């Protein structure tokens, strides 16, 4: 057993209001320079829709992620020979139109324009070519279902559903999906890079790009199934989300999490067995990947796990953070959160609590399964998005949330907690009243220190810092 610590994030889609406040500080800090205008390391999409870039979920187009055959993994885009043959013409690479051509406006014309009868107007101007252009797409083009009547049928999550039916006004549904790099345990971007520029940090498994080694092959862009690696057209190198590691090393949370007004984000550490990565990612049935991923996660309160972790050099600070980690509770202990498209076999580490949409009939059922049938968002759609099409884990998570609401309602209004609700929801026997209260505290009213439990990076010994170069043995 090889124990490793992983920085993780959980987003509660039941609380996201689509304000994009998470995207703005990320944009201002990390991609506010020439060549990075179209990069949104964090963006918020409206579902249903084809997302940003266009059709990023359609791996028939982009060939991202992994495929498994006879228990062996290979990148979906092919091996070294196939990639070498397409080195100057990669057909699976998103073009700029799949994102949008960055533009600005010649604001000076508003000031220098001569006196006219009408208000002077300016046209969008491409920041790449400098010429006038027509704006035809952007990162929020489908915001609040705008234009989804045209693009919605291409949403791959409608597999097994009649898309047109759910795009009609009477049946329409929507929810927001914030996205960032998944910092996967089995990252296809790392495996796709010919120069070895992409790598996974050993101490927290954050996936980064070594700008000095990057040669601009862009196979990382096509290899990432989530399309969260971007190519800087000015510098000729790739860039991606760095999980704000300069902040997390100091014990602070990521910018997107710190700025979230809905308090939907949770950041913490989990422990997992790295020896099980290959087996989990190569499961024959994609529906078996999520259970295998949960089985990889280790209980940070298990004495055997703690002893072995200490032997393998994991610090006490990391172990303590794992024991108090909100993401460990939401992903492994309860579990409520689910991974985004586990069928890509990258073993993503940014998970989501599925949204509990309004019930169409407006009536409450004591039968939670019947209530799920009345939900406006089809369970099948959420299953395609978060569980490789398997509805069972989605139903379990949604029934947990429904039971939590009903239980707290009985406690607040009727002044008598109705423990029969837990049995009606078919929850595990370990899910008792105390667990319900703990879940409520975390999902509803948790403070900053409870939502973000991040170990600080180890600091060098002061005596070592005072040593001269000569004392350290340097020439």
TAJO-V949373 format. One record per backbone hydrogen bond with DSSP energy under -0.5 kcal/mol. CO is the residue of the C=O (numbers start at 1). NH is the residue of the N-H. E is the energy in kcal/mol with one decimal. If there is no record, write none. Layout:
co=CO nh=NH e=E
co=CO nh=NH e=E
//
This chain:
co=1 nh=3 e=-0.7
co=2 nh=274 e=-3.2
co=4 nh=272 e=-2.2
co=6 nh=270 e=-2.0
co=8 nh=268 e=-1.8
co=9 nh=351 e=-2.6
co=10 nh=266 e=-2.2
co=11 nh=13 e=-1.0
co=11 nh=353 e=-2.6
co=12 nh=15 e=-1.9
co=12 nh=16 e=-0.6
co=20 nh=24 e=-1.3
co=21 nh=25 e=-0.9
co=22 nh=26 e=-0.9
co=23 nh=27 e=-2.5
co=24 nh=28 e=-2.8
co=25 nh=29 e=-2.0
co=26 nh=30 e=-2.5
co=26 nh=31 e=-0.5
co=27 nh=31 e=-1.5
co=33 nh=36 e=-1.9
co=35 nh=233 e=-0.9
co=36 nh=39 e=-1.2
co=43 nh=45 e=-0.5
co=43 nh=179 e=-3.4
co=45 nh=47 e=-0.5
co=45 nh=177 e=-3.3
co=47 nh=175 e=-1.9
co=50 nh=55 e=-0.5
co=50 nh=56 e=-0.9
co=53 nh=56 e=-1.4
co=55 nh=58 e=-1.6
co=57 nh=59 e=-1.3
co=58 nh=61 e=-1.4
co=58 nh=62 e=-1.6
co=59 nh=63 e=-1.8
co=65 nh=76 e=-2.4
co=67 nh=74 e=-2.1
co=69 nh=72 e=-1.6
co=72 nh=69 e=-2.4
co=74 nh=67 e=-2.8
co=75 nh=78 e=-2.0
co=79 nh=83 e=-2.2
co=80 nh=84 e=-2.5
co=81 nh=85 e=-1.9
co=82 nh=86 e=-0.7
co=83 nh=86 e=-0.6
co=84 nh=87 e=-1.2
co=86 nh=89 e=-1.2
co=89 nh=91 e=-0.8
co=90 nh=93 e=-1.3
co=95 nh=98 e=-1.5
co=95 nh=99 e=-0.7
co=96 nh=99 e=-0.9
co=96 nh=100 e=-0.7
co=98 nh=53 e=-0.5
co=98 nh=54 e=-2.2
co=100 nh=102 e=-0.7
co=102 nh=127 e=-2.9
co=102 nh=128 e=-0.5
co=104 nh=125 e=-3.0
co=105 nh=107 e=-1.9
co=106 nh=109 e=-1.6
co=107 nh=110 e=-1.2
co=107 nh=111 e=-0.7
co=108 nh=111 e=-0.7
co=108 nh=112 e=-2.7
co=109 nh=113 e=-1.6
co=123 nh=106 e=-0.6
co=124 nh=133 e=-1.7
co=125 nh=104 e=-2.2
co=126 nh=130 e=-1.4
co=131 nh=126 e=-3.1
co=133 nh=135 e=-0.5
co=134 nh=136 e=-0.5
co=138 nh=141 e=-1.4
co=140 nh=143 e=-1.9
co=142 nh=145 e=-1.6
co=143 nh=146 e=-1.5
co=145 nh=148 e=-1.7
co=147 nh=150 e=-1.8
co=147 nh=151 e=-1.7
co=148 nh=152 e=-2.8
co=151 nh=154 e=-1.8
co=152 nh=155 e=-1.9
co=155 nh=158 e=-1.7
co=156 nh=159 e=-1.4
co=158 nh=161 e=-2.8
co=161 nh=163 e=-1.1
co=162 nh=165 e=-0.7
co=162 nh=166 e=-1.1
co=163 nh=166 e=-0.5
co=163 nh=167 e=-0.6
co=164 nh=167 e=-0.8
co=164 nh=168 e=-0.5
co=165 nh=168 e=-0.8
co=166 nh=173 e=-0.5
co=168 nh=171 e=-0.8
co=168 nh=172 e=-1.4
co=175 nh=47 e=-3.1
co=177 nh=45 e=-2.3
co=179 nh=43 e=-2.0
co=182 nh=349 e=-2.1
co=184 nh=187 e=-0.6
co=187 nh=191 e=-1.4
co=188 nh=192 e=-1.6
co=189 nh=193 e=-0.9
co=190 nh=193 e=-0.6
co=192 nh=194 e=-0.6
co=193 nh=196 e=-0.7
co=197 nh=210 e=-2.8
co=199 nh=201 e=-0.5
co=199 nh=208 e=-2.6
co=201 nh=205 e=-2.0
co=204 nh=7 e=-2.2
co=206 nh=201 e=-2.7
co=208 nh=199 e=-2.1
co=209 nh=211 e=-1.0
co=210 nh=213 e=-1.0
co=210 nh=214 e=-1.5
co=218 nh=222 e=-1.4
co=219 nh=223 e=-2.3
co=220 nh=224 e=-1.8
co=223 nh=65 e=-2.8
co=223 nh=225 e=-0.6
co=224 nh=227 e=-1.1
co=228 nh=241 e=-0.6
co=230 nh=232 e=-0.6
co=230 nh=239 e=-2.9
co=231 nh=233 e=-0.9
co=232 nh=236 e=-2.5
co=232 nh=237 e=-0.6
co=237 nh=232 e=-3.0
co=239 nh=230 e=-3.1
co=242 nh=245 e=-1.4
co=244 nh=247 e=-1.8
co=244 nh=248 e=-2.2
co=245 nh=249 e=-2.3
co=247 nh=250 e=-1.3
co=247 nh=252 e=-2.3
co=248 nh=251 e=-1.6
co=249 nh=457 e=-2.8
co=254 nh=258 e=-2.6
co=255 nh=259 e=-2.0
co=256 nh=260 e=-0.5
co=257 nh=260 e=-0.6
co=260 nh=263 e=-0.7
co=264 nh=12 e=-2.4
co=266 nh=10 e=-2.4
co=267 nh=453 e=-2.2
co=268 nh=8 e=-3.0
co=270 nh=6 e=-2.4
co=271 nh=298 e=-2.9
co=272 nh=4 e=-2.2
co=272 nh=274 e=-0.8
co=273 nh=276 e=-1.7
co=274 nh=277 e=-1.3
co=276 nh=280 e=-2.3
co=277 nh=281 e=-2.7
co=278 nh=282 e=-1.7
co=280 nh=283 e=-1.1
co=284 nh=286 e=-0.6
co=285 nh=288 e=-2.4
co=286 nh=289 e=-1.3
co=286 nh=290 e=-0.5
co=287 nh=291 e=-0.6
co=288 nh=292 e=-1.7
co=289 nh=293 e=-2.4
co=290 nh=294 e=-2.2
co=291 nh=295 e=-2.2
co=292 nh=296 e=-1.2
co=293 nh=297 e=-0.7
co=294 nh=297 e=-0.9
co=296 nh=273 e=-1.8
co=298 nh=271 e=-0.5
co=298 nh=300 e=-0.7
co=299 nh=302 e=-1.7
co=301 nh=303 e=-0.5
co=302 nh=306 e=-2.5
co=303 nh=307 e=-2.5
co=304 nh=308 e=-2.2
co=305 nh=309 e=-2.5
co=306 nh=310 e=-2.2
co=307 nh=311 e=-1.9
co=308 nh=312 e=-1.6
co=309 nh=314 e=-2.4
co=310 nh=313 e=-1.4
co=315 nh=319 e=-2.0
co=316 nh=320 e=-2.6
co=317 nh=321 e=-1.9
co=318 nh=322 e=-2.3
co=319 nh=323 e=-1.9
co=320 nh=324 e=-1.3
co=322 nh=325 e=-0.7
co=325 nh=329 e=-1.2
co=326 nh=330 e=-2.0
co=327 nh=331 e=-2.5
co=328 nh=332 e=-2.2
co=328 nh=333 e=-2.2
co=329 nh=334 e=-2.6
co=330 nh=336 e=-2.8
co=330 nh=337 e=-2.6
co=336 nh=354 e=-0.5
co=338 nh=352 e=-3.2
co=339 nh=341 e=-0.6
co=339 nh=342 e=-0.5
co=341 nh=344 e=-1.7
co=342 nh=345 e=-2.2
co=344 nh=66 e=-2.1
co=346 nh=186 e=-2.8
co=347 nh=185 e=-2.5
co=349 nh=9 e=-1.6
co=349 nh=351 e=-0.6
co=350 nh=340 e=-0.7
co=351 nh=11 e=-2.4
co=352 nh=338 e=-2.7
co=352 nh=354 e=-0.6
co=353 nh=13 e=-1.7
co=355 nh=357 e=-1.0
co=358 nh=376 e=-1.9
co=359 nh=362 e=-0.7
co=366 nh=368 e=-0.8
co=367 nh=371 e=-1.7
co=368 nh=372 e=-1.9
co=369 nh=373 e=-1.1
co=370 nh=374 e=-0.8
co=371 nh=374 e=-0.8
co=372 nh=375 e=-1.0
co=374 nh=360 e=-3.8
co=376 nh=378 e=-0.6
co=378 nh=382 e=-1.7
co=379 nh=383 e=-2.4
co=380 nh=384 e=-2.3
co=381 nh=385 e=-1.5
co=382 nh=386 e=-2.7
co=383 nh=387 e=-2.3
co=383 nh=389 e=-2.5
co=385 nh=341 e=-2.3
co=387 nh=390 e=-2.2
co=389 nh=391 e=-0.7
co=390 nh=394 e=-0.6
co=391 nh=395 e=-2.9
co=392 nh=396 e=-2.3
co=393 nh=397 e=-2.1
co=394 nh=398 e=-2.7
co=395 nh=399 e=-2.6
co=396 nh=400 e=-1.8
co=397 nh=401 e=-1.9
co=398 nh=402 e=-2.6
co=399 nh=403 e=-2.7
co=400 nh=404 e=-2.3
co=401 nh=405 e=-2.2
co=402 nh=406 e=-2.5
co=403 nh=407 e=-2.8
co=404 nh=408 e=-2.4
co=405 nh=409 e=-2.1
co=406 nh=410 e=-2.1
co=407 nh=411 e=-1.7
co=408 nh=412 e=-2.6
co=409 nh=413 e=-2.8
co=409 nh=414 e=-0.9
co=410 nh=416 e=-1.5
co=417 nh=419 e=-1.1
co=418 nh=421 e=-1.3
co=419 nh=422 e=-0.9
co=419 nh=423 e=-0.7
co=420 nh=424 e=-2.3
co=421 nh=425 e=-2.0
co=422 nh=427 e=-1.8
co=423 nh=426 e=-1.3
co=428 nh=431 e=-2.0
co=430 nh=432 e=-1.6
co=432 nh=436 e=-1.9
co=433 nh=437 e=-2.1
co=434 nh=438 e=-2.1
co=435 nh=439 e=-2.5
co=436 nh=440 e=-2.5
co=437 nh=441 e=-2.4
co=438 nh=442 e=-1.8
co=439 nh=443 e=-2.8
co=440 nh=444 e=-2.6
co=440 nh=445 e=-0.9
co=441 nh=445 e=-0.5
co=447 nh=450 e=-1.0
co=447 nh=451 e=-1.9
co=448 nh=452 e=-1.9
co=451 nh=267 e=-2.2
co=451 nh=453 e=-0.5
co=452 nh=454 e=-0.6
co=461 nh=465 e=-1.9
co=462 nh=466 e=-1.4
co=463 nh=467 e=-0.6
co=464 nh=467 e=-0.7
co=468 nh=472 e=-1.5
co=469 nh=473 e=-0.5
co=469 nh=474 e=-2.5
co=470 nh=473 e=-1.0
//
